Amino acid sequence: MWIRTQDKKTLVNVRKIYINKVFKIVSIIGEIASSDSLPITLEEYESINSATVELDSIQNFISEHPTKVYEMK
């Protein structure tokens, strides 16, 4: 799935998307498809709840538009 990062500067093809929390920073992370490179931060949030809402939006988008690019909000 193609996702454009929050800063709109990077377009990545991800194979896995997950929420990660380090100290007070909550992020949605994407593992790049067909690559052994390091995961990329797609967006940062103030809370786990906010990140979960965005992850739900990504899931719904995949269901409805499997061939389109999702833009992080």
C-alpha positions in Angstrom: 0.0 0.0 0.0 1.3 3.4 -0.9 1.2 6.1 1.9 2.3 9.7 1.8 3.9 10.9 5.0 2.5 13.6 7.2 5.0 16.2 6.0 3.9 15.3 2.4 7.6 14.9 1.4 7.8 11.1 1.1 5.7 8.5 -0.7 6.4 5.0 0.5 5.1 1.5 -0.4 4.6 -0.2 3.0 4.0 -3.8 3.9 3.3 -3.3 7.5 1.9 -0.4 9.6 2.0 -0.2 13.4 1.8 2.1 16.4 5.0 2.7 18.3 5.5 4.6 21.6 8.8 5.8 22.8 8.7 7.9 26.0 5.9 10.4 25.2 6.2 10.2 21.4 3.5 8.1 19.7 4.1 7.3 16.0 2.6 5.3 13.2 5.5 3.5 11.6 5.6 1.9 8.2 7.9 -1.0 7.1 8.9 -0.5 3.5 7.8 -3.3 1.1 10.4 -5.3 -0.7 13.2 -3.8 1.4 15.3 -4.6 4.5 15.7 -0.9 5.2 14.7 0.7 8.5 11.0 1.5 9.1 9.9 5.0 8.5 7.8 7.3 10.7 4.6 8.1 8.8 3.2 10.5 11.4 3.5 11.5 15.1 0.6 11.9 17.6 0.0 13.2 21.1 -1.7 10.0 22.3 -2.2 6.3 21.6 -5.9 7.1 21.0 -5.2 9.6 18.3 -2.8 7.1 16.5 -5.4 4.4 16.8 -8.0 6.6 15.1 -5.6 7.2 12.2 -4.8 3.5 12.0 -8.5 2.7 11.8 -8.8 5.3 9.0 -6.0 3.6 7.1 -7.7 0.2 7.5 -11.0 1.6 6.2 -9.2 3.3 3.3 -7.5 0.0 2.3 -10.9 -1.8 2.3 -12.5 0.9 0.2 -9.6 1.9 -2.1 -7.0 -0.9 -2.3 -5.2 0.7 -5.3 -5.1 4.4 -4.2 -2.5 6.4 -2.2 -3.4 7.2 1.5 -2.3 10.6 2.7 -1.5 10.9 6.4 -3.5 13.7 8.1 
